[in-house]
Amino acid sequence: MNARFAGIGAWLHARAENLLAAMLAVMFTVFILQIFFRYVVNFPVGWTHEISVIMWLWMVLFGTAFVVRDNEEIRFDILYSAVSDRWRRVLVVASAVMLIVLFGISLPAVIDYVMFMKVEKTAYLKIRFDWLYSIYAIFAVATIVRQFWLGYQAIWGKGTEEYDPTKVSSGV
């Protein structure tokens, strides 16, 4: 059963990477269009800037929530690599608890604000801001779930991998 869930998880992760790549392609294409309209046609358009900003916002939050793996996250390398496996697990649990509490406290206000923003729309494309900023609420929930999982793993078994900053890769 675990192999089946792992396969489904790997497939979902690959689709999230595909979606992130598509967002990057859209942002790049619109950026090139913006340059073309402004400097070649001499007709600056605002919708290209709007799409670029929207894609950047969604890429950062969606990517952090669903694509970036835990071992690719930023860490305090000097402290993290200097302690034993037991203390690394303590640091993971402490940071997980702190993030769960902070995101948990802010989540009701985040959802309330996102829902309130349905009254506003973007200037050019008229996209409702609640749809636009909904990615932050999704990011917050995904972060809480991820931190629960990391804390659970650190407490009940799986220690963090031995960290070697000389072997950091690009994730490929």
Buried (B, 14 or more C-beta within 10 A) or exposed (E): EEEEEEEEEEEEEEEBBEBBEEBBEBBEBBBEBBEEBBEEEEEEBEBBBBBBEBBEBBBBBBBBBBBBEBEEEEBEEEEBBEEEEEEBBBBBBEBBEEBBEBBBEEBEEBBEBBEEBEEEBBEEEEBBBBBBBBBBBBBBBBBBEBBBEBBEBBEEEEEBEEBEEEEEEEEE
